[in-house]
């Protein structure tokens, strides 16, 4: 795209304009996808509870999310008198921005990626870890005990499950030999029986795929791990004092993170933009459609779990993260690295 603008702009200007356009090409459809995924979430819950769900605004209720967005946009932004005004307003902006920034390295096709950097996984870990700042700031700046209590819970929960997620990613990096997400996708081509494009069916990586999926739910505070919004204990969580667009930014950031985790599940373990089977006719279907289908499948699992599994107690949440997932993922790092040393490099250096 840079070459399109070099005729009328210097290289620096052409690079800047092309980068802005690339960012908008990802961010704007992502905002639309977040609105539609909220609608899909509500429809899935309704179906599992034998209800109808959104069905009034627009055909089949498709415009319900946009009506909700318009409603919060027209509401008054109320800032508590005792709140820290600057931090109170910047906290939801941090949460929303971080949820978008991580998509810069997600590959939508062989060359369809905004930043095809060699340390893509490290970038995602670094950016996603910043999301905790928005939550902590929102709870503290509200100057209210319940939001602060929820923010402390959320910080402990995110840090706990990021540790096990990190070790899960180590197993994938060891098997692939690269931190680049496109390289990880390409390494899955024909991985099982020479024609199935998945890591998830590998006996050594399947347990890590399950751990990563469950940890993704905990990392994004989805049920049954939504202890940050335990209504009977902390009202509505760290966003209790928020209203209008500041509340909407938390809402959008939460679903943006859910979509990001679904995309990571699809990319790391389910072949990303590759078709399920390494069969030539399937490659005529654009890779972005395969990736989108896998993201939807992962999101259906997220919604299914939220609609059917009761909420954990906080001690159960911490026990699962520190006493089960962390030792399991650490042991699996040793198993995978030992297997690779024996099979790829032999017994001797």
Secondary structure, 3 states (H helix, E strand, C coil): CHHHHCCCCCHHHHHHHHHHHHHHHHHHHHHHHHHHHHHHHHHHHHHHCCCCCCCCCCHHHCCHHHHHHHHHHHCCCCCCCCCCHHHHHHHHHHHHHHHHHHHHHCCCCCCCCCCCCCCHHHHHHHHHHCHHHHHHHHHHHCCCHHHHHHHHHHHHHHHHHHHHHHHHHHHHHHHHCCCCHHHHHHHCCCCECCCECCCCCCHHHHHHHHHHHHHHHHHCCCCCCCHHHCHHHHCCHHHCCCCHHHHHHHHHHHHHHHHHHHHHHHHHHCCCCCCCECCHHHHHCCHHHHHHHHHHHHHHHHHHHHHHCCCCCHHHHHHHHHHHHHHHHHHHHHHHHHHHHHHHCCCCC
